[in-house]
Each structure stands twice: as C-alpha cells, then as structure tokens.
C-alpha cells in the first residue's frame, strides 16, 4: 500500500485569521494521524496572503505536542533565510522534545518573490554554490560524531539531528540528495510528471550506487484534491488556482470559498495568466474523484518508485479539506 503523508502550507480563507490557520493545522494533523498518514510537514512562506505559515520550526513543536505517532517536520526550512547553526539548534531541540518523530526538510528559496520581503530577510544568496556550502555546514554541525573541541559545542549536546531531506524539482537536486545520502522530496508542480519519474529514479539509482549499505527515501510531492466525483474535485481546486493567478499578478489575497468563486467573474488578466505557463501546466495536479485520483497516483508511484506521496491540498474549507484526505486514504487503500 502506498504510504501517504501531508504537506500543509496553511491555506488562508477570506474569514480566516492567523490563529485559525494554526488551529486548523492542529486539527488536520490529528485527523490524518487517525487515518493512518505517516508524516505531516509544514512549509515556510513569507508575504503570501493565501498562505499562513511562516515559522515552521515553531509550528512543528505545536503539532508534535498534539499528536503521538505522526512524524512532524519542515517541508521545508528555507536555508537562505536561516543560519545553519540556528537550524541545527532548532531541530536538535525539537528532536530532544519529540525523539524519533521529527523530520528536517531543507529547501533552496526565500519563500517569496516580493523584493521588500526578500531584502528584509537579508540572509544569503540563492546561488547554487552558496546553498551547497550552507547545506554542507549544516550537515557537519549536525553530526553526532564531530571531533571534541573541533568547534563550539552545539546546544542541546548529545542529540542527533533528525532525518534530513533535500527538497527539489530537478534531476540535479535528486543527484545532490543522493550524493549526500539524504532523503529526497520532489515537488511535481507546473511540469510534466515524467520529470518527477526521471528525478526520483535518478535519486534512487545514484543513492544505491554511492551508499550501497544505506536506504534511500524518495518522496513524491503533489497537489492532490479528491472530491466525491471529478466535477466536485474541480470545484474544490478552483479557489487555490485563482489564488495562484492573483499571486502571480502581484495581487495576492486570501482564498475565496467555492461558493464565492461560483459567483465571481475572473478578470482578463487572471484568465490570461492561468492560460499560459507555468500555471497552465496542470499535468502534475492530481484532481478528481476517488477512482481517478487512485489510478493516477498508483501509476505515478509505480513509474517513479516513490516510497511515499506527500499530498498538498489547499482547500479553504477545513471540513472539505478533511474529507479530501479521507477520500484519498480510502481510495489508495483499495
């Protein structure tokens, strides 16, 4: 049976405040834990009105306190916004509080395209070489077997860094994860899903060649919306699609409800941006009734040899969001 997990980006509805987003995350984590999901990751975004989580390290601690078996992690911590030492200290602390239940996903982004926010973050370049150096430093600092006296002690001491996953969307990131012996999560968004298949196969083949005694862990991250039927699923997916178009136009706002959207007439600009790349490429969106979604996911998992599906379901209505994850679990168990 395919292992299912959740990536929560904290979708913000029109009447939703920050506290409600975090409350909804807790309720969803408890719900999917009862459904048998394996892990629950939260993402880091900034200056995005439709997304309400900007400090995943804090939210992870909150969610871990509300659950008992679910693995809780970052999907991911954006290394350009943080010093490697700070990330190591944060996640060693989380690991000491919730041993064996924390994951650390690392991404290469600022989590926003708004220039004033990027400037305010004032961290580091997104250059590949800079990111690689930071990641190497993080892994070195996080090692439990560092030579005594080689560097300043890291608090808490004698705590291992939790499992580290590299997040990416290319074959080059897949190879980097494999070479470093890390888990790998491929985000299949706005592209041909065949790219995910190639990247995850590259990751697995490279990993087992370089680390023959270790086990790779390949995660396929996808937008997944499961309705009662295909039409219902399209209705549930529409608010997020509009929010992405508005964000691309620099007019980001909170998500409209399905009912509001049925009475809303998109602007010419919104229609235009949805009809051209990247938003026009929905081949990696898994949206439909239970049977359609199960068929598409089983095919992708089989082709990519993914160990796990990390589902992103940005439905503004918390009840419908819960039901989508319920339908997904039932459909994939058949």
C-alpha positions in Angstrom: 0.0 0.0 0.0 1.3 3.5 -0.9 2.5 5.5 2.1 0.6 8.8 2.4 1.7 12.0 4.1 0.6 15.7 4.2 2.3 18.9 3.3 0.4 21.7 5.0 1.0 25.2 3.5 -1.6 26.8 5.8 -4.2 28.0 3.3 -5.9 31.2 4.5 -9.6 31.7 3.7 -11.3 35.0 3.4 -12.5 34.9 7.0 -9.5 33.1 8.5 -7.1 34.8 10.9 -3.6 33.6 11.8 -4.7 31.8 14.9 -7.4 29.9 12.9 -4.8 28.7 10.4 -2.7 27.2 13.2 -5.7 25.7 14.9 -6.8 24.2 11.6 -3.3 22.7 11.2 -3.5 21.0 14.5 -7.0 19.7 13.8 -5.8 18.3 10.4 -2.7 16.7 11.9 -4.8 14.9 14.5 -7.3 13.9 11.7 -4.8 12.4 9.3 -3.0 10.7 12.2 -6.2 8.8 12.9 -6.4 8.0 9.1 -3.0 6.3 9.2 -0.9 9.0 7.4 2.8 8.7 8.0 4.0 12.3 8.4 2.8 15.9 8.4 5.1 18.6 7.1 4.6 22.3 7.2 6.1 24.8 4.7 7.8 28.1 5.0 6.4 31.1 3.1 6.6 34.8 3.6 4.4 37.8 2.4 1.9 35.5 0.8 -1.7 36.3 1.9 -3.1 33.0 0.8 -0.6 31.0 2.9 -0.4 31.4 6.7 2.7 29.5 7.9 6.0 31.5 8.0 7.7 29.9 11.0 7.6 26.1 10.5 10.0 25.3 13.4 7.5 26.8 15.9 4.5 25.2 14.3 6.3 21.8 14.3 6.6 21.9 18.1 3.0 22.8 18.4 1.8 20.0 16.1 4.1 17.4 17.7 2.5 18.2 21.1 -1.0 17.5 19.7 -0.1 14.1 18.1 1.6 10.9 19.2 2.6 8.8 16.2 2.7 11.1 13.2 6.1 12.3 12.1 6.2 16.1 12.1 8.6 18.1 10.0 9.5 21.0 7.8 8.8 20.9 4.1 10.9 22.8 4.3 13.2 25.1 6.2 14.5 27.6 3.6 18.2 27.7 4.2 18.7 31.1 2.5 16.7 32.6 5.4 18.5 30.9 8.3 22.0 30.3 9.5 22.9 26.6 9.5 23.8 26.7 13.2 20.4 28.1 14.1 18.6 25.4 12.1 20.7 22.7 13.8 19.9 24.0 17.2 16.2 24.3 16.5 15.9 20.8 15.2 18.1 19.2 17.8 15.8 20.9 20.3 12.7 19.5 18.6 14.3 16.1 18.4 15.1 16.1 22.1 11.5 17.0 22.9 9.9 14.5 20.5 12.5 11.8 19.9 12.1 9.8 16.7 9.2 11.9 15.4 10.9 15.0 13.7 12.0 15.5 10.1 14.1 18.3 8.7 13.4 19.2 5.1 15.7 21.7 3.5 14.8 23.9 0.6 16.6 26.5 -1.6 14.3 29.6 -1.8 13.3 32.7 0.1 9.7 31.6 0.2 8.5 34.8 -1.5 9.1 36.8 -4.7 8.3 40.1 -3.0 11.5 42.2 -3.2 11.0 44.2 0.1 10.4 40.9 2.0 13.5 39.3 0.4 15.5 42.4 1.4 14.1 42.3 4.9 15.1 38.6 5.3 18.6 39.7 4.5 20.1 36.3 4.7 22.0 34.8 1.8 22.1 34.3 -1.9 20.1 31.6 -3.7 23.1 30.8 -5.7 23.6 27.0 -6.0 27.2 27.1 -4.7 26.1 29.2 -1.7 23.3 26.8 -0.9 25.6 23.8 -1.2 28.1 25.4 1.2 25.4 26.1 3.7 23.9 22.7 3.5 27.4 21.1 3.9 27.9 23.3 7.0 24.5 22.3 8.4 25.2 18.6 8.0 28.7 18.9 9.5 27.3 20.8 12.5 24.6 18.3 12.9 26.8 15.3 13.0 26.9 13.5 16.4 30.5 12.2 15.8 32.2 15.6 15.4 35.6 15.6 17.0 35.6 17.1 20.5 37.0 20.6 20.6 36.8 21.0 16.8 34.0 23.5 17.0 32.0 25.3 19.6 29.5 23.0 21.4 26.0 22.9 20.0 23.2 23.0 22.4 21.5 20.7 23.1 24.5 18.4 23.1 24.4 14.6 22.6 21.3 14.9 20.4 21.3 13.7 16.8 19.9 15.9 14.1 16.6 14.3 12.9 16.5 12.8 9.4 17.3 15.4 6.7 15.5 15.6 3.4 16.5 17.7 0.4 13.6 19.3 -1.4 13.9 19.9 -5.1 12.3 19.8 -8.5 15.1 18.7 -10.9 17.4 15.8 -11.6 20.4 17.9 -10.3 18.8 18.2 -6.9 18.0 14.5 -7.0 21.7 13.7 -7.6 22.7 16.1 -4.8 20.5 14.4 -2.3 21.8 11.0 -3.3 25.4 12.0 -3.2 24.9 13.4 0.4 22.9 10.3 1.5 19.8 12.3 2.3 16.1 11.7 1.8 14.7 13.4 -1.2 11.3 15.1 -1.8 10.5 16.1 -5.4 7.9 18.8 -5.9 6.0 18.0 -9.0 4.3 21.3 -9.9 3.7 23.0 -13.2 5.6 20.5 -15.2 5.4 17.1 -16.9 5.1 14.4 -14.2 7.6 12.4 -16.3 10.2 14.8 -14.9 9.4 13.5 -11.4 9.7 10.0 -12.6 13.2 10.6 -14.0 14.4 12.6 -11.0 13.2 10.0 -8.4 14.7 7.1 -10.4 17.9 9.1 -10.7 17.9 9.7 -7.0 17.4 6.0 -6.2 19.9 4.7 -8.7 22.6 7.2 -7.7 22.0 6.7 -4.0 22.3 2.9 -4.1 25.5 3.2 -6.2 27.2 5.6 -3.7 25.7 4.3 -0.5 25.1 0.5 -1.1 24.5 -0.2 2.6 22.1 2.6 3.2 18.4 3.0 2.2 17.2 5.9 0.0 13.8 7.5 0.7 12.1 9.1 -2.2 9.0 11.3 -1.7 6.7 12.5 -4.5 5.1 15.8 -3.6 1.9 16.7 -5.5 -1.2 18.8 -5.4 -4.0 16.3 -4.6 -7.7 17.2 -4.4 -10.2 14.4 -4.1 -13.9 15.2 -4.5 -16.9 13.0 -4.5 -16.5 13.0 -8.3 -14.4 14.7 -10.8 -16.7 17.8 -11.1 -16.7 18.3 -7.3 -12.9 18.0 -7.2 -12.6 20.7 -9.8 -14.8 23.0 -7.7 -12.6 22.4 -4.6 -9.4 23.0 -6.6 -10.6 26.3 -8.2 -10.0 28.7 -5.2 -6.3 27.8 -5.0 -5.9 28.0 -8.7 -7.3 31.6 -8.6 -5.1 32.5 -5.7 -2.0 31.4 -7.6 -3.0 33.5 -10.5 -3.6 36.6 -8.3 -0.3 36.0 -6.6 1.5 35.8 -10.0 -0.1 39.2 -10.9 1.1 40.7 -7.6 -2.4 40.9 -6.3 -2.2 38.2 -3.6 -5.2 37.7 -1.4 -6.9 35.2 0.8 -8.7 32.2 -0.7 -12.3 32.6 -1.8 -14.8 29.9 -0.9 -16.1 27.6 -3.5 -19.5 29.4 -3.3 -17.9 32.8 -3.7 -15.9 31.6 -6.7 -19.1 30.3 -8.4 -20.4 33.9 -8.3 -17.0 35.5 -9.2 -16.0 36.6 -12.7 -12.2 36.3 -13.2 -10.5 39.3 -14.7 -9.0 39.2 -18.2 -5.5 39.2 -16.6 -6.4 36.3 -14.2 -7.7 34.3 -17.1 -4.6 35.1 -19.2 -2.1 34.1 -16.5 -3.9 30.8 -15.9 -3.8 30.0 -19.6 0.0 30.3 -20.0 2.9 28.6 -18.4 3.6 27.8 -15.7 0.1 27.8 -14.3 -1.4 26.4 -17.4 0.6 23.2 -16.9 -1.6 21.0 -14.7 -0.3 17.6 -15.7 1.1 17.1 -12.2 -2.1 18.1 -10.4 -4.0 15.1 -9.2 -7.6 16.4 -9.1 -10.6 14.2 -9.4 -13.0 11.7 -7.9 -11.5 8.8 -5.8 -11.1 6.3 -8.7 -9.4 8.8 -11.0 -7.0 10.0 -8.2 -6.1 6.5 -7.2 -5.4 5.4 -10.8 -3.2 8.5 -11.4 -1.3 8.1 -8.2 -0.7 4.4 -8.5 0.6 4.9 -12.0 3.0 7.7 -10.9 4.2 5.8 -7.8 4.8 2.7 -9.8 6.7 4.6 -12.6 8.8 6.7 -10.2 9.3 4.0 -7.5 8.5 6.6 -4.9 8.4 5.4 -1.3 5.7 7.9 -0.3 3.3 10.5 -1.6 3.2 13.9 0.1 -0.1 15.4 -0.7 -0.8 19.2 -0.8 -4.5 20.0 -0.5 -5.1 23.8 -0.3 -8.9 23.8 0.1 -10.1 26.8 2.0 -13.0 25.0 3.8 -11.4 22.9 6.6 -14.3 20.4 6.5 -13.9 19.7 2.8 -10.1 19.6 3.3 -10.5 16.8 5.9 -12.9 14.9 3.6 -10.5 15.1 0.7 -7.8 13.5 2.8 -10.3 10.9 4.0 -11.2 10.0 0.4 -7.6 9.8 -0.6 -6.8 7.4 2.2 -9.7 5.2 1.3 -9.1 5.3 -2.4 -5.4 4.4 -2.1 -6.1 1.5 0.3 -8.0 -0.4 -2.4 
